Structure formats: structure tokens, C-alpha cells
Amino acid sequence: MRFEIIALLLIASIIVPVTGFCLGKRNKHRFKIYLAVNAVAFFGVMLFATVMMFSGNVYAAEVSAEAAANTISDPFAAGMAFLSAGLVTGLCTIGTGVATGHAAAAALGALSENEGIMGKALIFVSMCEGIAVYGLLISFTILGRV
């Protein structure tokens, strides 16, 4: 029931400002007002969803001996594992963005001179995206131990 309410509020926070803007006279001032209404409604729904998510009772599940042996029991080590997984993902995506920016710029420059090398250019740009995938796989490996 909570999920349906939050989903309806989120959809309403998007639809109401957009339809209000589209139905009226479109100008710069009106756009700013409806953009602010949209942002306030969206973040209000997110705050409401966060409060609803953390309300209620929490029950711990029983852990088998095999699962307990494969997990990290020290809270500090678990926290460091979460931190390292976040750093791996974040730094790999930053590296991907830098590499893709340089490779895509070079590919566009090469394509402007010779259109026949589009396949090679796409391969080099997609190789840069592999950095993010590798980082994500490593972070999943780290989180699998927690």
C-alpha cells in the first residue's frame, strides 16, 4: 500500500507541473515557477518516501553457518568494504567519463575527415565504457563478501 501511494505521489509531482505549464501561456517566468514547483514536489515525495521506508518494525533473518562463514563479521571491516565498493564504482565512472570524452572527441574529428572509419571509432569509444563495467564487477565482488 505504501509503494502505491508513493508511486502515485511521484507521478503526480511530475504530471501536475508539466500540465500546468503546457496549458497556460508559455514564458520564461512561468517556466521557472513550474520548475520550482516540480522540484519542491519531487523532493517532498522523496522525503516522504524516506520517512515511510524507515518507519515500522525490523526483524533480523537467521543466518546459516555457511553464510556466516563467507561474510565479514567485523563492523569496521564491513564499513570499509562498503566504502571501498563505493570508491571503486565512483572512481571508475570518473575515469570512464574522462576517457570517453577524449576518445569521442578524437573519434568525431577522425569521422569528419573520413566517414569510413566509423566502426573503428565506435570500438575505441566503447572500450572506454568497459572501465565502468569492470569497476562495477569489482564492487559487486566486494559487496558479495559483506
C-alpha positions as CSV (number, residue, x, y, z in Angstrom):
1,M,0.0,0.0,0.0
2,R,2.8,2.4,0.8
3,F,4.5,1.8,-2.5
4,E,1.4,2.6,-4.5
5,I,0.9,5.9,-2.5
6,I,4.5,6.9,-3.1
7,A,4.3,6.0,-6.8
8,L,1.1,8.0,-7.3
9,L,2.6,11.0,-5.5
10,L,5.7,10.8,-7.6
11,I,3.8,10.6,-10.8
12,A,1.6,13.5,-9.7
13,S,4.7,15.6,-8.8
14,I,5.7,15.3,-12.4
15,I,2.4,15.5,-14.2
16,V,0.8,18.4,-12.4
17,P,3.5,21.0,-13.0
18,V,4.1,19.8,-16.6
19,T,0.4,20.1,-17.5
20,G,0.1,23.4,-15.7
21,F,2.9,24.8,-17.7
22,C,1.6,23.3,-21.0
23,L,-2.0,24.6,-20.6
24,G,-1.1,28.2,-19.8
25,K,0.9,30.9,-21.6
26,R,4.4,29.7,-22.1
27,N,7.0,32.2,-21.0
28,K,10.3,32.3,-19.1
29,H,8.8,33.4,-15.7
30,R,6.1,30.7,-15.8
31,F,8.6,28.1,-16.7
32,K,10.7,29.0,-13.6
33,I,7.7,28.8,-11.3
34,Y,6.6,25.4,-12.5
35,L,10.2,24.1,-12.4
36,A,10.4,25.2,-8.8
37,V,7.0,23.5,-8.1
38,N,8.2,20.4,-9.7
39,A,11.5,20.3,-7.8
40,V,9.8,21.0,-4.4
41,A,7.1,18.4,-5.1
42,F,9.7,15.8,-6.2
43,F,12.0,16.2,-3.2
44,G,9.0,16.4,-0.9
45,V,7.8,13.0,-2.2
46,M,11.4,11.6,-1.8
47,L,11.5,12.9,1.8
48,F,8.1,11.3,2.5
49,A,9.3,8.0,0.9
50,T,12.4,8.1,3.1
51,V,10.3,8.6,6.2
52,M,7.9,5.8,5.2
53,M,10.8,3.5,4.4
54,F,12.3,3.8,7.8
55,S,9.1,3.5,9.8
56,G,7.8,0.2,11.1
57,N,9.3,-2.9,12.7
58,V,12.5,-4.5,11.6
59,Y,13.2,-8.2,12.1
60,A,16.5,-9.9,11.6
61,A,16.7,-13.1,9.5
62,E,18.5,-16.1,10.8
63,V,21.9,-16.8,9.1
64,S,23.1,-20.3,8.3
65,A,26.6,-21.4,9.3
66,E,27.8,-21.5,5.7
67,A,26.6,-17.9,5.0
68,A,28.1,-16.7,8.3
69,A,31.5,-18.2,7.3
70,N,31.5,-16.3,4.0
71,T,30.6,-12.9,5.4
72,I,32.6,-10.2,7.2
73,S,31.7,-10.2,10.9
74,D,33.6,-7.1,12.0
75,P,31.5,-4.0,11.6
76,F,34.6,-1.8,10.9
77,A,35.7,-4.2,8.1
78,A,32.1,-4.3,6.7
79,G,32.1,-0.5,6.7
80,M,35.4,-0.3,4.9
81,A,34.1,-2.9,2.4
82,F,31.1,-0.6,1.6
83,L,33.4,2.4,1.4
84,S,35.8,0.6,-1.0
85,A,32.9,-0.6,-3.2
86,G,31.7,2.9,-3.4
87,L,35.1,4.3,-4.2
88,V,35.7,1.6,-6.9
89,T,32.4,2.5,-8.6
90,G,32.8,6.2,-8.3
91,L,36.5,6.4,-9.5
92,C,35.9,4.0,-12.4
93,T,32.9,6.1,-13.6
94,I,35.0,9.3,-13.4
95,G,37.8,7.6,-15.3
96,T,35.2,6.4,-17.9
97,G,33.9,9.9,-18.3
98,V,37.4,11.3,-18.9
99,A,38.4,8.6,-21.3
100,T,35.1,8.7,-23.2
101,G,35.3,12.4,-23.5
102,H,38.8,12.3,-25.1
103,A,38.1,9.2,-27.3
104,A,34.8,10.6,-28.5
105,A,36.3,13.9,-29.4
106,A,39.1,12.2,-31.3
107,A,36.6,9.9,-33.0
108,L,34.4,12.8,-34.1
109,G,37.5,14.6,-35.5
110,A,38.5,11.5,-37.4
111,L,35.0,10.9,-38.7
112,S,34.9,14.4,-40.1
113,E,37.8,13.6,-42.3
114,N,37.0,10.0,-43.2
115,E,33.5,8.6,-42.7
116,G,34.7,5.0,-43.5
117,I,36.3,4.6,-40.0
118,M,33.1,4.8,-38.0
119,G,33.3,1.2,-36.8
120,K,36.8,1.6,-35.5
121,A,35.9,4.9,-33.8
122,L,32.9,3.2,-32.1
123,I,35.1,0.4,-30.9
124,F,37.6,2.8,-29.2
125,V,34.8,4.7,-27.5
126,S,33.1,1.5,-26.3
127,M,36.4,0.3,-24.9
128,C,36.3,3.3,-22.6
129,E,32.9,2.2,-21.3
130,G,34.4,-1.1,-20.2
131,I,36.3,0.6,-17.4
132,A,33.0,1.3,-15.7
133,V,31.8,-2.2,-16.1
134,Y,35.0,-3.6,-14.6
135,G,34.7,-1.3,-11.7
136,L,31.1,-2.3,-11.1
137,L,32.1,-6.0,-11.2
138,I,34.8,-5.4,-8.7
139,S,32.4,-3.6,-6.4
140,F,29.9,-6.4,-6.7
141,T,32.6,-8.8,-5.7
142,I,33.4,-6.7,-2.7
143,L,29.8,-6.4,-1.7
144,G,29.3,-10.2,-2.1
145,R,31.6,-10.8,0.9
146,V,29.7,-8.4,3.2
